[in-house]
């Protein structure tokens, strides 16, 4: 078959037609690529703007912010029309008419890029600006403008104009670390975005082109010129009448910045909040800085500031060299809410927080590890007698701080005077395993297994927060609860996503807790914790540890305090342990500072004056001090069946509970002939005036069942 050849003119047109078809095909493919390729540029994760997490008190006061970009997102419904119009007028007057891209601007930008042989920014629509800022900030390739167009078209195809404008106004940078229209309104005018005036909205719109250049703080004249241009553009777009435009251009910038005072005392508290968020609610620091959460906390800023100021006073800290440190925690005893936290004398975010550093607790552990558990046994109660002797326990020797021993001492006095020997003796009696069981119930898990536990000689030690949690049992009927700073957490949509649910468990009986509280109250009134001044109810325990390298010097000093409202713990010491770093004053220093804090706080808020005894709990009587009787006298008087009676008289103690046992001296064994309670007289019914009798009185303590020293001896006889 013969193949017919194409005409010469057709042969000449074949290649041009092929080229045209190829160009058209490529154009169609390019168009489709631009139209539908945006999904490969857009990362939907980037559409969720990083937002500032705020930490607020129960009263709604913002006390802390965490962010990678300081932004408070706001919905478009809250943004006034005149604020929207200001941005549209100056940035993209055809915003509601175009499909996301201004092609003349794109071509102009590409032309400038080619001429300059580098990336040069050109004019863009609001949608393009948004696409560039969201998805292409780190893209410096020649395809960037194409990607910007693709992303812009994608945004326009998948979001409404209002949604795009909302994203834009929340994303935009406003200088001074401010992102979003709401944050800018707060910063420059101290108001929410919905309350912005036309002039204020125009000034913020003026910042969009070059935030740092047109910042009213950096260049107020340039800022006003630019703001007036925005108002003029609004007039040209029929968004403002001419008269109103002139009137507004005649206004000053009207900045209204509320200067935020420096509050360095907040850093310690916020640090613990962030750690609690991570540990309890599994939110990382990165998530907090972008997630826009609102965290409600229990901070008592008055107490926090008072504690901070006390920690700044060098006169409160006694050390061999500079650098003495401390930590303080104040917990509401009713519910375990942490109201004040000091992690160090000069704490800044990122520093070591000493509230979480275990330290040797010294004698503060005695009520927790020894006396509290012991009183749960019937054999040991506040007025039980404990051995107070220098005893060796398989090579472990313990001595009292003053080197003195009484032989026996009541638990009450052992606590009051913080004696070491009775505490170790009692731990040996009740058993280390039994003691550790109670500690573990209070979330104190120690690997130690020796009698040194009684004196706080632990391998790792305890934190101030562990101590307030545990001492709270004595203030709250024996119930332990975990300390916490956070009440609830809201997400960026104001939905509650977490709420505190503290663990509570009964450790001691109410009677034991009350007995321990009363003994700790005596520590402050007459014992080792009496230094310093606080006018209201206070119980507490002192503690100190010997320096391991410098004999006779202190390494750690403690005071744990209990009021009807709060439980506190204050530690003093050094971060490093060596022969040049030691405290020159023991537990009196933290005791005084704690009382200073409580005294100042009592001036700011109402504090309870007394501890309230729980129902169905017996009051713990105060100790009886047996008197020394040296004025016993014996006389005759008429009366009774025998007509003659003897009468003994002596001066009594003011304590009416003292029992006075009356003895008559005999040849072999003295005879107890009677006793009286609280009185200084005793009648001998059948006195023999013709026989000389000798009597004496012995005071007796019904609480401890101890007797005192016998009185002087009195002779009953007729002197002839």
C-alpha positions as CSV (number, residue, x, y, z in Angstrom):
1,X,0.0,0.0,0.0
2,X,1.3,3.4,-0.9
3,X,1.7,5.9,2.1
4,X,0.5,9.4,1.3
5,X,3.0,12.1,2.2
6,X,2.0,15.2,4.0
7,X,1.9,18.4,2.1
8,X,5.0,20.6,2.5
9,X,3.1,23.3,4.5
10,X,1.9,20.6,6.9
11,X,5.4,19.4,7.4
12,X,6.5,22.9,8.2
13,X,3.7,23.3,10.8
14,X,4.2,20.0,12.5
15,X,6.9,21.0,15.0
16,X,5.3,24.4,15.9
17,X,2.0,22.6,16.6
18,X,3.8,20.0,18.7
19,X,5.5,22.7,20.6
20,X,2.2,24.5,21.1
21,X,0.6,21.3,22.3
22,X,3.5,20.6,24.7
23,X,3.3,24.1,26.0
24,X,-0.5,23.9,26.5
25,X,-0.1,20.5,28.1
26,X,2.6,21.8,30.4
27,X,0.5,24.8,31.3
28,X,-2.4,22.6,32.1
29,X,-0.2,20.3,34.2
30,X,1.4,23.3,35.9
31,X,-2.0,24.8,36.6
32,X,-3.2,21.5,38.0
33,X,0.0,21.2,40.0
34,X,-0.5,24.6,41.5
35,X,-4.2,24.1,42.1
36,X,-3.9,20.7,43.7
37,X,-0.2,20.7,44.9
38,X,-0.9,22.9,47.8
39,X,-1.7,19.8,50.0
40,X,2.0,18.9,49.7
41,X,3.1,22.3,50.9
42,X,0.6,22.7,53.7
43,X,1.3,21.0,57.0
44,X,-1.9,21.0,58.9
45,X,0.0,20.9,62.2
46,X,1.3,24.4,61.3
47,X,-2.3,25.7,61.2
48,X,-2.5,25.2,65.0
49,X,-0.6,28.3,66.1
50,X,1.7,28.1,69.1
51,X,-0.1,29.7,72.0
52,X,1.0,31.0,75.4
53,X,0.3,28.9,78.4
54,X,-0.7,31.1,81.4
55,X,-0.3,30.2,85.1
56,X,-3.1,32.0,87.0
57,X,-4.1,32.1,90.7
58,X,-7.6,31.2,91.9
59,X,-8.5,34.9,91.6
60,X,-7.6,34.9,87.9
61,X,-4.3,36.9,88.2
62,X,-1.7,35.8,85.7
63,X,1.5,35.0,87.6
64,X,3.5,33.2,84.9
65,X,3.7,32.6,81.1
66,X,5.3,29.9,79.1
67,X,5.7,30.2,75.4
68,X,7.8,29.8,72.3
69,X,5.7,32.6,70.7
70,X,3.9,34.9,73.1
71,X,0.4,34.6,71.6
72,X,-3.2,34.5,73.0
73,X,-5.4,33.2,70.2
74,X,-8.7,34.9,69.7
75,X,-11.7,34.0,67.5
76,X,-12.7,36.3,64.6
77,X,-16.0,36.9,66.3
78,X,-14.2,38.9,69.0
79,X,-12.3,41.0,66.6
80,X,-14.2,44.2,65.7
81,X,-15.0,44.9,62.1
82,X,-13.0,48.2,62.2
83,X,-9.9,46.3,63.3
84,X,-10.3,43.8,60.4
85,X,-10.9,46.7,58.0
86,X,-7.7,48.4,59.1
87,X,-5.6,45.4,58.1
88,X,-7.4,44.8,54.9
89,X,-7.1,48.4,53.9
90,X,-3.3,48.6,54.3
91,X,-2.4,45.0,53.4
92,X,-4.9,43.6,50.9
93,X,-7.8,45.8,49.8
94,X,-9.1,43.1,47.4
95,X,-9.0,40.4,50.1
96,X,-12.6,39.4,49.8
97,X,-12.4,39.4,45.9
98,X,-9.4,37.4,45.0
99,X,-8.8,33.7,45.1
100,X,-5.8,34.0,47.4
101,X,-3.2,35.2,45.0
102,X,-2.4,38.5,43.3
103,X,-0.8,37.2,40.0
104,X,0.6,40.7,39.0
105,X,2.3,40.8,42.4
106,X,3.6,37.3,42.0
107,X,5.0,38.1,38.5
108,X,6.6,41.3,39.8
109,X,8.2,39.4,42.7
110,X,9.6,36.8,40.4
111,X,11.0,39.5,38.0
112,X,12.7,41.2,41.0
113,X,14.1,37.9,42.1
114,X,15.6,37.3,38.7
115,X,17.0,40.8,38.3
116,X,18.5,40.7,41.8
117,X,19.8,37.2,41.4
118,X,18.6,36.5,45.0
119,X,15.4,36.2,47.0
120,X,13.7,39.6,47.1
121,X,10.3,39.9,48.8
122,X,7.4,41.2,46.7
123,X,3.9,42.4,47.5
124,X,1.6,39.6,48.7
125,X,-2.0,39.1,49.6
126,X,-3.0,38.4,53.2
127,X,-3.4,34.8,52.2
128,X,0.0,34.7,50.7
129,X,1.5,36.3,53.8
130,X,-0.2,33.8,56.0
131,X,1.0,30.9,53.8
132,X,4.6,32.2,53.8
133,X,4.7,32.7,57.6
134,X,3.0,29.4,58.4
135,X,4.7,27.0,55.9
136,X,7.7,28.6,54.3
137,X,9.6,30.6,56.9
138,X,12.7,28.4,56.6
139,X,12.4,27.8,52.8
140,X,15.0,29.8,50.8
141,X,14.7,27.9,47.5
142,X,13.8,29.4,44.1
143,X,10.5,27.5,44.3
144,X,9.5,29.4,47.4
145,X,7.2,31.8,45.5
146,X,5.5,28.9,43.7
147,X,5.0,27.0,46.9
148,X,3.5,30.2,48.4
149,X,1.0,30.4,45.6
150,X,0.2,26.7,45.9
151,X,-0.3,27.0,49.7
152,X,-2.4,30.2,49.3
153,X,-4.7,28.6,46.8
154,X,-5.0,25.6,49.1
155,X,-6.0,27.8,52.0
156,X,-8.6,29.6,49.9
157,X,-10.1,26.3,48.7
158,X,-10.3,24.8,52.2
159,X,-11.0,27.8,54.5
160,X,-13.4,30.7,54.4
161,X,-12.2,34.2,54.2
162,X,-13.1,34.8,57.8
163,X,-11.1,31.7,58.9
164,X,-8.1,32.9,56.9
165,X,-8.3,36.4,58.4
166,X,-8.6,34.9,61.8
167,X,-5.5,32.8,61.3
168,X,-3.6,35.9,59.9
169,X,-4.5,38.2,62.7
170,X,-3.5,35.6,65.3
171,X,-0.3,34.7,63.5
172,X,1.1,38.1,62.7
173,X,4.1,39.5,64.6
174,X,3.7,42.9,66.4
175,X,7.3,43.5,67.7
176,X,8.6,43.1,71.3
177,X,8.1,39.3,71.2
178,X,4.3,39.7,70.6
179,X,2.3,37.5,68.3
180,X,-1.3,37.9,67.5
181,X,-3.8,40.7,67.8
182,X,-5.0,39.9,71.3
183,X,-1.5,39.9,72.8
184,X,-0.7,43.2,71.0
185,X,-3.9,44.8,72.3
186,X,-3.0,43.7,75.8
187,X,0.5,45.0,75.5
188,X,0.0,48.3,73.8
189,X,-3.4,49.4,75.2
190,X,-4.0,47.1,78.2
191,X,-7.3,45.9,76.8
192,X,-8.8,43.0,75.0
193,X,-9.1,43.1,71.2
194,X,-12.9,43.5,71.3
195,X,-12.4,46.8,73.0
196,X,-10.0,48.4,70.5
197,X,-11.0,51.7,69.0
198,X,-10.6,52.5,65.3
199,X,-7.4,54.5,66.0
200,X,-5.9,51.7,68.1
201,X,-6.8,49.1,65.5
202,X,-5.1,51.2,62.8
203,X,-2.0,51.5,64.8
204,X,-1.7,47.8,65.2
205,X,-2.3,47.3,61.5
206,X,0.5,49.8,60.9
207,X,2.9,47.3,62.5
208,X,2.2,44.6,60.0
209,X,4.6,45.8,57.3
210,X,7.7,46.2,59.6
211,X,6.9,45.6,63.2
212,X,10.2,46.8,64.7
213,X,10.4,49.8,62.5
214,X,6.9,51.0,63.2
215,X,6.8,50.1,66.8
216,X,5.4,53.0,68.8
217,X,8.0,52.3,71.5
218,X,10.9,52.3,69.1
219,X,9.9,55.0,66.6
220,X,6.8,56.9,67.8
221,X,6.8,59.4,65.0
222,X,7.1,56.8,62.2
223,X,4.4,54.8,64.0
224,X,2.0,57.7,63.9
225,X,2.8,58.4,60.3
226,X,2.1,54.8,59.3
227,X,-1.1,54.7,61.5
228,X,-2.4,57.8,59.7
229,X,-1.6,56.1,56.4
230,X,-3.8,53.2,57.5
231,X,-6.6,55.5,58.4
232,X,-6.3,57.2,55.0
233,X,-6.4,53.9,53.2
234,X,-9.6,53.0,55.2
235,X,-11.1,56.3,54.0
236,X,-10.2,55.5,50.4
237,X,-11.9,52.1,50.7
238,X,-15.0,53.8,52.1
239,X,-14.4,52.2,55.5
240,X,-14.2,55.6,57.2
241,X,-15.8,59.0,56.4
242,X,-13.4,61.8,55.6
243,X,-14.3,63.8,58.7
244,X,-13.8,60.9,61.0
245,X,-10.5,60.1,59.3
246,X,-9.2,63.6,59.9
247,X,-10.4,63.5,63.5
248,X,-8.6,60.2,64.1
249,X,-5.4,61.3,62.4
250,X,-5.4,64.2,64.8
251,X,-5.2,61.8,67.8
252,X,-2.0,60.7,69.6
253,X,-1.1,57.0,69.5
254,X,-2.9,56.6,72.9
255,X,-0.6,54.0,74.3
256,X,-1.7,52.7,77.6
257,X,0.9,50.2,78.9
258,X,0.6,49.0,82.4
259,X,4.1,48.5,83.6
260,X,4.4,45.0,85.1
261,X,6.5,45.1,88.2
262,X,9.4,42.7,88.6
263,X,8.3,39.7,90.7
264,X,11.3,37.5,91.1
265,X,9.7,35.6,94.0
266,X,7.4,33.8,91.5
267,X,10.1,31.8,89.7
268,X,10.4,29.2,92.4
269,X,6.7,28.5,92.5
270,X,6.4,28.3,88.7
271,X,9.3,25.9,88.5
272,X,7.4,23.4,90.8
273,X,4.2,23.9,88.8
274,X,6.0,23.0,85.5
275,X,7.5,19.9,87.2
276,X,4.1,18.9,88.6
277,X,2.5,19.3,85.1
278,X,5.1,16.9,83.7
279,X,5.0,14.4,86.5
280,X,1.3,14.3,87.2
281,X,-0.4,15.3,83.9
282,X,2.3,14.2,81.4
283,X,2.6,17.5,79.6
284,X,6.1,18.3,78.5
285,X,7.7,21.7,78.7
286,X,7.6,21.9,74.9
287,X,3.9,21.2,74.8
288,X,3.3,23.8,77.5
289,X,5.2,26.4,75.5
290,X,3.0,25.9,72.5
291,X,-0.3,24.5,73.8
292,X,-2.0,27.6,75.1
293,X,-3.1,26.0,78.4
294,X,-4.4,27.9,81.4
295,X,-3.1,26.4,84.7
296,X,-4.9,27.4,87.8
297,X,-2.7,27.2,90.9
298,X,-2.9,27.7,94.6
299,X,-0.2,30.3,94.9
300,X,-0.6,32.7,97.9
301,X,1.4,35.6,96.5
302,X,1.5,37.5,99.8
303,X,3.0,34.5,101.5
304,X,5.4,33.9,98.6
305,X,6.7,37.5,98.7
306,X,7.1,37.5,102.5
307,X,9.1,34.3,102.4
308,X,11.2,35.6,99.5
309,X,12.0,38.8,101.3
310,X,13.0,36.9,104.4
311,X,15.4,34.8,102.3
312,X,17.0,37.9,100.9
313,X,18.0,39.1,104.4
314,X,21.6,38.0,105.0
315,X,21.0,38.5,108.7
316,X,18.8,35.4,108.7
317,X,21.5,33.1,107.5
318,X,24.6,32.0,109.4
319,X,27.5,30.3,107.6
320,X,31.2,30.0,107.4
321,X,31.4,31.6,104.0
322,X,29.0,33.3,101.6
323,X,26.5,31.2,99.7
324,X,24.3,29.8,102.5
325,X,21.2,28.5,100.9
326,X,17.7,27.5,102.0
327,X,14.4,26.2,100.9
328,X,10.9,26.9,102.3
329,X,7.5,25.3,101.7
330,X,4.1,26.4,103.0
331,X,1.2,24.0,102.6
332,X,-2.4,24.5,103.5
333,X,-3.0,21.7,106.0
334,X,-6.7,21.4,105.1
335,X,-6.1,20.1,101.6
336,X,-2.4,19.8,100.8
337,X,-2.4,22.9,98.5
338,X,1.0,24.5,98.2
339,X,0.7,28.2,98.7
340,X,4.4,29.3,98.9
341,X,7.6,27.7,97.6
342,X,11.1,29.0,97.8
343,X,13.6,26.9,96.0
344,X,16.7,28.9,96.9
345,X,17.8,32.4,98.1
346,X,18.5,33.6,94.5
347,X,16.5,31.1,92.6
348,X,16.0,31.7,88.8
349,X,14.3,29.5,86.3
350,X,16.5,26.6,85.3
351,X,18.4,26.6,88.6
352,X,18.5,23.6,91.0
353,X,15.3,23.7,93.0
354,X,16.2,22.8,96.6
355,X,12.7,21.9,97.4
356,X,13.3,18.7,95.5
357,X,16.7,18.0,96.8
358,X,16.8,15.3,99.6
359,X,18.7,16.4,102.7
360,X,19.5,14.7,106.0
361,X,16.4,15.6,108.1
362,X,18.0,15.3,111.5
363,X,15.6,15.2,114.5
364,X,12.6,16.2,112.3
365,X,12.3,12.5,111.5
366,X,11.8,11.4,115.1
367,X,8.0,12.1,115.2
368,X,7.5,10.3,111.9
369,X,9.8,7.3,112.3
370,X,9.7,6.7,116.1
371,X,7.2,8.5,118.3
372,X,4.2,8.5,116.0
373,X,4.4,4.8,115.2
374,X,5.3,3.9,118.8
375,X,2.1,5.6,120.1
376,X,0.0,3.3,117.9
377,X,1.2,0.6,120.2
378,X,-0.5,0.5,123.7
379,X,2.8,0.2,125.4
380,X,4.0,3.7,124.5
381,X,2.2,6.9,125.2
382,X,3.2,10.6,125.8
383,X,4.0,10.0,129.5
384,X,5.6,6.6,129.1
385,X,9.1,6.4,130.5
386,X,11.8,5.9,128.0
387,X,15.4,4.9,128.7
388,X,17.8,7.9,128.4
389,X,21.3,6.3,128.7
390,X,24.5,6.1,126.8
391,X,24.0,2.6,125.3
392,X,25.9,0.8,122.6
393,X,23.8,-1.1,120.1
394,X,26.1,-3.6,118.5
395,X,28.7,-0.9,118.1
396,X,26.3,1.9,117.2
397,X,26.6,4.6,119.9
398,X,24.4,7.5,120.2
399,X,24.7,10.6,122.5
400,X,22.5,13.4,123.5
401,X,23.5,16.8,122.1
402,X,24.3,18.2,125.5
403,X,26.0,15.0,126.7
404,X,23.6,14.7,129.6
405,X,21.4,11.7,130.4
406,X,18.5,11.4,132.9
407,X,18.3,7.6,133.1
408,X,14.6,7.7,132.2
409,X,12.6,10.4,130.6
410,X,9.0,10.7,129.3
411,X,8.3,10.7,125.6
412,X,6.8,14.2,126.1
413,X,10.1,15.5,127.5
414,X,12.2,13.5,124.9
415,X,10.3,15.3,122.1
416,X,10.4,18.6,123.9
417,X,14.2,18.5,124.4
418,X,14.9,16.6,121.2
419,X,16.9,13.9,123.0
420,X,18.7,11.4,120.9
421,X,19.2,8.5,123.2
422,X,15.5,7.8,124.0
423,X,14.6,8.0,120.3
424,X,17.2,5.4,119.3
425,X,16.2,3.2,122.4
426,X,12.5,3.4,121.4
427,X,13.2,2.6,117.7
428,X,15.1,-0.4,118.8
429,X,12.1,-1.5,120.9
430,X,9.4,-1.0,118.2
431,X,11.5,-2.4,115.4
432,X,13.0,-0.8,112.3
433,X,10.7,-2.7,110.0
434,X,7.7,-1.5,111.9
435,X,8.9,2.1,111.6
436,X,9.7,1.8,107.9
437,X,6.2,0.5,107.3
438,X,4.8,3.8,108.6
439,X,7.3,5.9,106.6
440,X,6.3,4.0,103.4
441,X,2.7,4.8,104.0
442,X,3.7,8.5,103.8
443,X,5.6,7.9,100.6
444,X,8.9,8.0,102.3
445,X,10.8,5.0,100.9
446,X,14.3,4.6,102.3
447,X,16.9,1.9,101.8
448,X,18.4,2.5,105.3
449,X,18.0,-0.3,107.8
450,X,19.9,0.9,110.9
451,X,19.0,2.6,114.1
452,X,20.4,5.8,112.7
453,X,17.0,6.2,111.1
454,X,15.8,7.6,114.4
455,X,18.1,10.6,114.1
456,X,17.7,11.2,110.4
457,X,20.9,9.5,109.4
458,X,19.6,8.5,106.0
459,X,21.6,7.7,102.9
460,X,19.6,10.0,100.6
461,X,17.5,12.2,103.0
462,X,14.1,13.8,102.7
463,X,12.9,16.9,100.8
464,X,11.1,19.8,102.4
465,X,7.9,18.8,100.5
466,X,8.1,15.3,101.9
467,X,8.3,16.7,105.4
468,X,5.2,18.9,105.1
469,X,3.2,16.1,103.6
470,X,4.2,13.8,106.5
471,X,3.8,16.4,109.3
472,X,0.4,17.2,108.0
473,X,-0.8,13.9,109.5
474,X,-0.4,15.4,113.0
475,X,-2.4,18.5,112.0
476,X,-5.2,16.7,110.2
477,X,-6.3,13.8,112.4
478,X,-3.7,11.4,111.2
479,X,-4.5,11.8,107.5
480,X,-1.7,12.1,104.9
481,X,-2.2,13.8,101.5
482,X,0.2,14.6,98.7
483,X,1.2,18.2,98.3
484,X,0.2,19.9,95.0
485,X,0.2,23.3,93.3
486,X,-2.3,22.8,90.6
487,X,-6.1,23.0,90.9
488,X,-7.1,22.4,87.2
489,X,-5.8,22.8,83.7
490,X,-7.8,24.2,80.7
491,X,-6.8,23.7,77.1
492,X,-6.8,26.5,74.5
493,X,-10.5,26.0,74.0
494,X,-11.2,26.7,77.7
495,X,-12.1,23.0,78.3
496,X,-11.0,21.5,81.6
497,X,-8.7,18.6,80.7
498,X,-7.3,17.9,84.2
499,X,-8.3,18.5,87.8
500,X,-6.4,17.8,91.0
501,X,-7.4,14.6,92.7
502,X,-4.9,14.4,95.6
503,X,-4.4,11.0,97.3
504,X,-5.3,10.8,100.9
505,X,-4.8,7.9,103.4
506,X,-5.0,7.5,107.2
507,X,-1.6,7.0,108.8
508,X,-2.2,7.6,112.5
509,X,-5.2,7.5,114.7
510,X,-6.8,10.8,115.6
511,X,-5.7,10.4,119.2
512,X,-2.1,9.7,118.3
513,X,-2.1,12.7,115.9
514,X,-3.5,15.0,118.5
515,X,-1.0,13.8,121.2
516,X,1.9,14.3,118.8
517,X,0.6,17.8,117.9
518,X,0.4,18.8,121.5
519,X,3.9,17.6,122.2
520,X,5.2,19.5,119.2
521,X,3.4,22.5,120.5
522,X,5.4,22.2,123.7
523,X,8.6,22.2,121.6
524,X,7.8,25.7,120.5
525,X,6.6,26.9,123.9
526,X,9.3,25.5,126.2
527,X,11.6,23.3,124.1
528,X,14.1,23.5,121.3
529,X,11.8,25.6,119.1
530,X,11.1,28.5,121.4
531,X,13.5,31.0,119.8
532,X,11.8,33.7,117.7
533,X,8.4,35.4,117.9
534,X,5.0,34.3,116.7
535,X,1.9,35.3,118.6
536,X,-0.5,32.6,117.5
537,X,-0.8,28.8,117.7
538,X,2.3,27.0,116.5
539,X,3.7,23.5,116.9
540,X,6.9,22.3,115.4
541,X,10.1,20.3,115.4
542,X,13.7,21.4,115.1
543,X,16.4,19.4,113.5
544,X,20.1,19.6,112.6
545,X,22.9,17.4,111.4
546,X,26.5,17.3,112.2
547,X,29.0,18.3,109.5
548,X,30.8,15.2,108.3
549,X,34.2,17.0,107.9
550,X,34.2,19.7,110.6
551,X,33.7,18.6,114.1
552,X,31.1,20.5,116.1
553,X,29.7,22.3,113.1
554,X,26.3,22.0,111.4
555,X,25.6,20.8,107.9
556,X,21.8,21.0,107.7
557,X,19.4,23.0,109.9
558,X,15.6,22.5,109.9
559,X,12.4,23.7,111.4
560,X,9.1,22.0,110.5
561,X,6.1,24.1,111.7
562,X,2.4,23.4,112.1
563,X,-0.3,26.1,112.6
564,X,-4.0,25.5,112.5
565,X,-3.9,26.7,108.9
566,X,-0.5,25.6,107.5
567,X,2.3,23.1,107.6
568,X,5.8,24.5,106.7
569,X,9.3,23.3,106.4
570,X,12.4,25.4,106.2
571,X,15.9,24.0,105.5
572,X,19.2,25.9,105.6
573,X,22.6,24.7,104.5
574,X,25.1,24.8,101.6
575,X,24.9,23.1,98.2
576,X,28.4,21.7,98.6
577,X,29.7,19.7,101.5
578,X,33.4,20.3,102.3
579,X,35.5,21.6,105.2
580,X,35.1,25.2,104.3
581,X,31.3,25.2,104.1
582,X,29.3,24.8,107.3
583,X,26.6,26.6,109.2
584,X,27.6,28.5,112.3
585,X,24.1,28.4,113.8
586,X,21.8,25.4,114.1
587,X,18.1,25.0,114.0
588,X,17.4,28.3,115.8
589,X,18.0,30.1,112.5
590,X,15.3,28.3,110.4
591,X,13.0,28.5,113.5
592,X,13.3,32.2,113.7
593,X,12.8,32.7,110.0
594,X,9.7,30.5,109.9
595,X,8.2,32.5,112.7
596,X,9.1,35.8,111.0
597,X,7.3,34.6,107.8
598,X,4.2,33.5,109.8
599,X,4.2,36.7,111.9
600,X,4.2,38.9,108.7
601,X,1.6,36.7,107.0
602,X,-0.7,37.0,110.0
603,X,-0.7,40.8,109.4
604,X,-1.9,40.2,105.9
605,X,-4.6,37.5,106.5
606,X,-6.6,36.0,109.3
607,X,-4.8,33.1,111.0
608,X,-6.3,30.8,113.6
609,X,-5.3,31.5,117.2
610,X,-5.7,27.9,118.6
611,X,-5.7,24.3,117.5
612,X,-9.2,22.7,117.6
613,X,-9.3,19.3,119.2
614,X,-11.1,16.8,117.0
615,X,-14.3,15.1,118.3
616,X,-13.9,11.9,120.3
617,X,-10.3,12.7,121.1
618,X,-9.0,13.0,124.7
619,X,-7.0,16.1,125.5
620,X,-3.4,15.5,126.3
621,X,-2.6,16.9,129.7
622,X,0.4,19.1,130.1
623,X,3.3,17.7,132.1
624,X,3.2,17.9,135.9
625,X,6.2,19.5,137.5
626,X,6.7,18.0,140.9
627,X,7.5,20.6,143.6
628,X,10.3,20.5,146.1
629,X,8.8,20.8,149.6
630,X,11.0,22.3,152.3
631,X,8.5,23.8,154.7
632,X,6.5,20.9,156.1
633,X,5.2,21.7,159.5
634,X,3.4,19.5,162.1
635,X,1.2,20.8,164.9
636,X,-1.5,19.6,167.3
637,X,-5.1,20.7,167.2
638,X,-8.3,19.7,169.1
639,X,-11.0,17.7,167.4
640,X,-12.0,14.2,166.4
641,X,-12.9,11.2,168.4
642,X,-9.5,11.3,170.2
643,X,-10.0,15.0,171.0
644,X,-6.4,15.6,169.8
645,X,-5.4,15.6,166.1
646,X,-2.2,16.3,164.3
647,X,-2.1,18.6,161.3
648,X,0.6,18.7,158.6
649,X,0.9,21.8,156.4
650,X,3.2,22.6,153.5
651,X,3.3,24.9,150.5
652,X,1.8,23.2,147.4
653,X,2.5,23.5,143.7
654,X,0.1,25.7,141.7
655,X,-0.7,22.5,139.7
656,X,-3.7,21.0,141.4
657,X,-3.0,17.6,139.9
658,X,-0.1,16.8,142.1
659,X,-0.7,14.0,144.6
660,X,0.9,14.4,148.0
661,X,1.7,11.1,149.7
662,X,2.1,11.3,153.5
663,X,4.5,9.0,155.3
664,X,5.2,8.3,159.0
665,X,8.7,7.3,159.8
666,X,9.0,3.9,161.3
667,X,11.9,1.8,162.7
668,X,11.9,-0.8,159.9
669,X,9.9,0.6,157.0
670,X,8.2,4.0,156.7
671,X,4.4,3.8,156.6
672,X,2.2,5.6,154.1
673,X,-0.7,6.9,156.1
674,X,-2.6,8.7,153.3
675,X,-2.5,11.2,150.4
676,X,-4.2,14.4,149.3
677,X,-4.6,15.8,145.8
678,X,-3.7,19.4,145.2
679,X,-3.9,20.4,148.9
680,X,-1.2,21.4,151.4
681,X,-2.8,20.0,154.5
682,X,-3.3,16.6,156.0
683,X,-5.0,15.7,159.3
684,X,-3.7,12.9,161.5
685,X,-6.9,11.7,163.2
686,X,-5.4,9.9,166.2
687,X,-2.4,11.7,167.3
688,X,-0.7,10.6,170.5
689,X,0.5,13.7,172.3
690,X,2.6,11.6,174.6
691,X,4.7,10.1,171.8
692,X,6.9,11.8,169.3
693,X,6.1,11.1,165.7
694,X,8.0,12.0,162.5
695,X,6.3,12.7,159.2
696,X,7.3,13.7,155.6
697,X,5.5,14.2,152.3
698,X,6.4,12.9,148.9
699,X,4.9,14.5,145.7
700,X,3.6,12.1,143.1
701,X,3.0,12.5,139.4
702,X,-0.2,10.6,138.3
703,X,0.7,11.0,134.6
704,X,4.1,9.4,134.7
705,X,3.7,7.5,138.0
706,X,6.9,9.0,139.2
707,X,7.6,10.2,142.7
708,X,9.5,13.4,143.6
709,X,11.9,14.1,146.4
710,X,10.7,13.7,149.9
711,X,10.0,16.8,151.9
712,X,11.8,17.9,155.0
713,X,10.8,15.9,158.0
714,X,8.4,17.3,160.6
715,X,8.3,16.2,164.2
716,X,4.9,16.0,165.9
717,X,5.4,16.3,169.7
718,X,4.6,18.4,172.7
719,X,7.5,20.7,173.6
720,X,7.8,20.8,177.4
